[in-house]
Each structure stands twice: as C-alpha cells, then as structure tokens.
Amino acid sequence: MPIIVNLDVMLARRKMSLSELSEIVDISLPNLSILKTGKARAIRFSTMEALCSALDCQPGDLLEYQDESDPD
C-alpha cells in the first residue's frame, strides 16, 4: 500500500505508549493497533485531528506516500 502510517515513529518521539495514546484520544487500543500496523483502510478526519492534537504533530508527520514503483 502506498500510504505509510508513521504512528509508531511519532509515539517513540513523544515517548508515549499506544495505551497512553488510546486513553488520551479515546480510541480503542485494537483500532489504534490496526492503524499503527498499517492495516487500516481509512481514517476519519476527527480521528486524525485527535491524534495530531495528542501527539502535537501535523497530519504529514503521521502519513507518508510512497510510490509503489519506488524500490525503497
């Protein structure tokens, strides 16, 4: 999938666990885990807003586009 979710990177930078983030943004741990592992098929803007607020970041810090033809 060409969209990479960098939630694990932002959690590490903020020294925050997934369970801590789950409590702050009021999103279930399983749903955050699906997002973190890149298995999510969609994300609501309200969820993105809550994540960005809790992690003090921009949407572009969490999402990255990678061209499928790019070998990296």
Secondary structure, DSSP 8 states (H G I E B T S, - for coil): --EEE-HHHHHHHTT--HHHHHHHHT--HHHHHHHHTT--S---HHHHHHHHHHHT--HHHHEEE--TTS--
